Amino acid sequence: MVFSSLYFLFLYLPAVLAAYYLAPLRWRNAVLLVLNLIFYGWGEPVYILIMFASIAIDYTHGMLVARAKQHGNDKAARLAVASSVIFNLGLLFFFKYWDFIAGSLPAIGLGFMPKLGLELPIGISFYTFQTMSYTIDVYRGDAREQRNIVTFGTFVTLFPQLIAGPIIKYKDLDGQLEQRNHTVERFASGIQRFMVGLGKKVLLANRLGALWDVYLATPGADLTTLGAWLGILAFTLQLYFDFSGYSDMAIGLGRMLGFEFLENFNYPYLAKSATEFWRRWHISLGTWFREYLYIPLGGNRVGKARLVFNLMLVWAATGIWHGASWNFLIWGLFYGVIILIEKLFLLRQLDKLPGWAGHVYGLFVVMVGWAIFAVEDFTALGLYLKAMFGFGAGLMDNTCLYYFRDYLPTLVLAAVGSTPVVAALWRKLPERAWKAALPVLILAGLIWSTAYLVDGSYNPFLYFRF
């Protein structure tokens, strides 16, 4: 079940809010746990068993870590953390990467791993990282062990961010799991934030995705240079509004239930470098890798050889986290190389350039990266990149001009919407004006989005497969 579906908007969400607020305060976590599991099991109920296993294993390991620390047995605490990490990574490997490796080994003459053809449990990349951080934080003393398994289960299965984040670390939500404030103001703020995300997803991302699908399906020999850039521009904006829209909806739903989640995006397409882009894009994932992998490896307080190793390992992990395909690994290593070059000398040179030049460089790197990310077939990727850089392709054709004219209003609206301009203009409105306009805009957005959902069946969500 996706947030931008009629079932969710008009069946599940009203039922959740009614059940949650009718329940006594002391029972709300238990009620929420049941509702979370219903949400997760909507598409494939059997995978609830994996969720139960994840809850039980990490809850138990958190208790083992805390007990070992209390008795001064650091070795036992480390073993418990290692056991938890192995379980979570093993779960992720089995479901997400087994078939990928099994399908790749025959290319080097090895065929001992059979393909299993298992469906990928939705959100497994997100919730395994969340639960893995719990035992690590307990070991570090950054969080206390959770003795109430219902409360811990609520954290693991929390439906607003279960499927596609933001990735919430236990230490950031610990206090809110025990006690949270339910106010009219927070609930209203949650509705507003949810509707912003819904509009991003349904009104912008879905339309932009239709344009990208055209160019993704275009044979490489028929691509033109401007057409290839138009297609990747559409994907660049689609992915932003798709994923940031989902994050907005998740944050809004959290507020409706009394939670406050961390922000996941900060206008990433304003970045003047790849380094800055990754401080603004999918912030929760970047923070997770930095805190639980990059810094433990030594971060950048090491020699150049070790810095190269640390960066390439982290970015290889970042790439393969996104999907079991070679193009994702290449995409991660692409960023590893670019960011390494920036750290060694390029950032100093970029700082000397005018601001617009940095933006052009940043967008160029990001859009080339999205081409690698989006086109999984190597042959098709090679042809697409060749077309982007004008090798063996014409400059433009009538098809490119037609789609450019047809999608120009959407592209302009999306480009402006990916900057702080709209938010800045909204803040300049007199308080009386925005208070009067807000309910009207929210209702109009709901009606407009609903009309799109009723009228069309095109409603993909890109990060579900990660």
N, C-alpha and C positions, 0 to 999 in steps of 0.2 A: 504494500500500500504506500503510495507516495502522497506527500502533502498536497500536491497540486492535482488532486483527483476529486471527483464529485463524491465518492464514497467517504473519503476522509473529511472533506469540508462539511458535508451535510448529514453524515451518519456517525462516524467514529468520534470526531472532535466534540460535537455537542454531548454525546453520551459520556465521554471522558470527563468533561467539565462538570456535568450534572452529578456523576457518581463521585467525583473527587470532592466537590464542595458540599455535597450532602453527607459525606462521611465525617465522623468525629475526627478531631485533629490527630488523636493518637493512632487512628487507623488509616491515615491518608497514605503513608508509605506502603502499607500492605495493599490497599486498593490500587495504588499506582503500579505496584509490581505486577498485579494481575492484568491490569490494562496494558502495561508494557508488553507482557508476554502475548496477549491477544494480538497486539499490533505486529509483533515480530512474526508470529505464527500465521498471519493472514495468508501469506503466499505459499509457505512450505512448513506446515506444522511440525514435521519430523525434526527440523533443525532447532526446535525449542530444547531438545535433549542436549544439544551442544551447548546451548546457553546455560542450562542447569549444571552441566559439567564444569563450565568455565567459572560459574559462581562458586560451586562447591570447592574446586581446586584452589582458587585464589583466596577465598575466605579462609580455608584451612591453612594455607601457606602464610597468610598474614598473621594468623594466630601463632604459628610455629616460629616465625621470625621474631615476633614480640616476646614470646616466652624465652627463646634463646638469648635475646638481648638482655632480658631481665636477669638471667642467670650468668651473664658475662661470658657466654659461649659464642664468641663471634664466628668461629668456624661453622658451628651448626646453623647460625643465622645466615651465613653466606650460602651454605648448601641449600637451605630452604628457598632463598632468593633464586639461586641457580635452577633449582627444580621447577619453580614457578615460571621462570623465563623459558626453560626448555619445553615445558608443557604448552605455553602460549605460542611459541614459535613453531613447535611441532604441529599444533593444530592449524596454524596458518599455512605452513608448508604443505601439509597433507591435502588440504582442500583447495589451496590456491595454486601451488606450484608443482604438485606431483605430475599431473598430465603434461604440463609444460616441459618438465625435464624428461619425462618418458617419451615425449614426441621429439625431443632434440637429440637424445642419445644415439638413435640409429644413424644420424649423420656422421658420427665418428666410429661407427661399427659396433656400437653397444646396443643391445635390445633386451636387457634383462628386466626392465621395468615396464609392466603392462599399463596401458592407459585405462583409467577407471571410469572416466566419463561422469564424474560427480558434479552436481550443480554447486556453484559457489554460494555458501551461506551469505546472505545479504549483510553488509556492514562488518564482516569478519575482520577486515584490516583495521577498522576503527576500534571495535570493542576489545580486541586482543591487546592493542597498544594501551588502552585505558586500564585494563585489569593488570597488565604487566607492570605499569607504573605504580600500582598500589603497593605491592610487596617491596619494591625498590624504595619507595618513600617511607614505608614503615621501618625498613632497615636503616635508612639514613637519619631517621628521627624527624622527618619532615611531616609525618602524619602518624596518628595513633591507630592502632589496630581497631577494626570495627567488630565488636562482639555480637551485634545483632545481625543475623544473616538476612533478615528481611530488608533491613536498611542497606546492607551491602548489595543485595540483589537488585534493589531499586536503583542504585548507582550504576550497576553493570548494564541494566536493561532500559535505562531511562529513554523513553521513545523519542523525545524531541531531537536528541542528537545521536541516537543509537545507530542510525543507518549511514550517515555521512558526516558526522561531526557537528560542531567543532570537537576535536579530541579533548576531552575533559580529564585532567589529572585528578586523582582522588583528593589530594591535599587542597585543591581549589574548590571542592564541593563538600568537603567533610562537614563543616558547620551548617551548611544549608540543608544537608540530609537530616540533621537532627532538629533544626529549627529554622523556619523561613517566614518571611513577612508576606502576608496576603493582604494587599491593599487595592482599593479601587484604582488608584493612580498607576500602580504597577501593572494591573490587569489591562487597563486602557492602553498603556504604553506597549504591552505585549501584542494587543490587537493591531495597533498601528504598525509595529515592526513586522508582524506576520504579513500584513497586507502589502507592505512595501516589497517583501520577498516574493509573495505570490505574483504581484505585477511584474517583477523582474523576470520570473520564470515563465509565466504563461504569455505575457504580452510581448516580451522582447526575446528571451532565449529561444522559445519555440519557433518564432518566425525566422530568426537568424539561423537556427539549425536547419531549417528547410533549404536555405540558400547553400549552406555548407554541404548538405547531402548531395546537392546537384553536382558540385565540383568534386566531391569525393568519388562519385560514381562516373565522372567523366574520364574516358580513356586517356592515358598520358599523352598519346599522339595528338589528341584534339585540344589539349590545354594551350592557352596563350599565357604570356607573362602577366598581363594585367588581370586576366581571369584567375590565374593561380593565386595572385595576391588578394584579389577580391574574395576568393573562397576562404583563404586562411584568415583574412580580416573578419569574415563572418564567424568562423570558428573561434577566433580570439575573443570576440565579444559574446558569442553564445556561451562559451565555457565560463566566462566571468559572471554573466547574469544567471546562468544555471546554478553554479555552485555558491556564489555569494547570495543569490536569492534563497537557496535552501538554507544557508547559514542564518540569514535574516529570519526565515520562518522558524528555525530551531530556537533562536534567541527569543523570538516573540512568544512561542509556545512555552518556553521555560519561564518567562515572566508571568504568563497566565497561571502557571502552577506554583509561583513563588520563588523560582530559581533565577539566578543571574549568571549567564555564561559569558566567557571571555569573547571578545571580538575575534573574527577570523580573517577579515580583510580590511585593508586600509588604502583604498584607491591604488591598487598595484600598478596600473598602467601609467601612473605619473612617475614611476621610477626612472632614474637616470643611469642605472646600471643593473646588471643581473643580481649583484649583491643586495642592492636596495629592493629590487623586485621581490626577492625571497624574504625580506623583512615585512613585506606588505601582503603577500599572497599566502593563503592557507597558513596563517600565523601559528595555529595550534600544532600543525604537523612540523613546521620548521622549529618551533620551540621544543617539541618532544625530541626530535633528533639531536638538537643542540644539547639539551639537558641530559639525555640518557645515553647518547653515543659519542657525540663530538667532544664534549668536555671531558668525559671519562677517558677518552683516548689521548688527552693532553691538549686538545683544542689547538690554538695557534701559538701557544707558549712552548714551542718546540723548534727544532731545527728545520731547515727547508725540506730535507728529504722526508722527515716524519710528517711535516705539514702536508706535503703532496699525498702521502699515504692516507692521512686522516681525512682530507677533503674528498679524495676519490672514493674511499670506502663509504663515507656518509652519503655522497651523491649517488653512488651505485645502489645503496640501500634505498634512498629516496626514489630513485627511478623504478626499481623492481617492486617497491611497495605499491606503486600505482597499478601494476598489472603484470600478469605472467606472459610477457611477450618481449622479444629482443629489442623492439623499438623503444620500450620504456626504459630498459637498461641503457641503451645508447643515449636516450634523452637525458637521463640522470648524469651520465658521464660527460655529455655535452656541457651541462651546467657546471659540473665539477671542473672541467678544463677552463671554461670562461671565468668562473669565480676565482680559480687559482691565478690566472693571468691578471685579473683585476687586483687581487691582494698583493701580488708581487710588484706590479708597477703601473697597471693601466688606470687604477682609480685616481692616482696622483695626476695623471695626464687629463683624465676626464674632468677633474675639478678645475682645470685651467680653461676649459671650454665654456662658451655661452650656455645658458640653461637649456635652450632649445636643442642644441646639438646633443646634449646628454639624453634628452627625451627621445630624440630620433634614434640614437644608438640603443637605448634601452628597449624601445619598441621593436627595433629590427631584430635584436637578439631573441626577444620573447616570441615574436611571430615565427622566426625560423625554428625555434624550439617547439612551438605548438605544431608545426608541420611534422616534425619527427614524432611527436607525441600522438598525433591524430591518425597518421597513415601507417597501419600495422604491417602491411605487405611490403617487403623490401623493394621489390621491383617497382611497385606503384610509388613508393616513397622516393626512389631515385628519379623517376620520371617527373614527379611533382616538384622536387627541388630543382631539377634542371630547368623546368618551365619557369619557376620563380626567378631564376637567375638568367633567363633568356637564352639558354642553350637549346638549340633545335626547336624553338617555339616562336610563333609569331607574336607580335606585340599585343594585338587585341583582335577581336572579331565582333560580329553583330550580336552574338549570344551574350558576350561579356557586357556590351553596352546596354543591351536589353535588361539584364539582371541588375546592372548598376543603377539605371534609371528607376526600375521597379522598387528596389530596396533602399534607394538613397534616403528617404525620410526616416526609415527604421535605423539605418546605419548612423545617421546624424544624431538621432535621438539617443541611441545607445552610446555613441561616443561621448556626448555631453553627460549622459547619465553615469558614465564610468569615472567622472571627475566630481569634485566637491561643489560644482557650480549650483546644482539644484538645491542642495542642502544649505548653501550660503544664502541663496535668494529666499528660501523659506524662512530662515532665521531673521531676515530683515523685515518680514511682514509684521505689522502691528499685532499685538497679542489678541486683540478683539477679532481681527481679520482671520488669523489662522485657527482660532478656536471655533469660529463659525464655519470655516471651510473644511476643517478636518473630518467631521462626520460625513459630510457630503462626498468628499474625496474617497473615504474608506468604502462607503456604500457603492459609489460609482465603480471603484476598482473591483469590488466583489462581483457586481453585476456584469461588468465587462469581461472579467476573467472567466466567470461561469459561462457566459455566452460562448467564449472561445472553446472552453472545454466541452460544452454540449455540441458545438458545431463541428469540431474536428477530433480525430483520433490521434493526431501527432502530439505526443506529450512525453518525450524521452527524458530520462534523468541520467546524465553522464556519469556521475560519481557512484551510482549504485553498483557498478561492476568492480569498484575498487574495494 
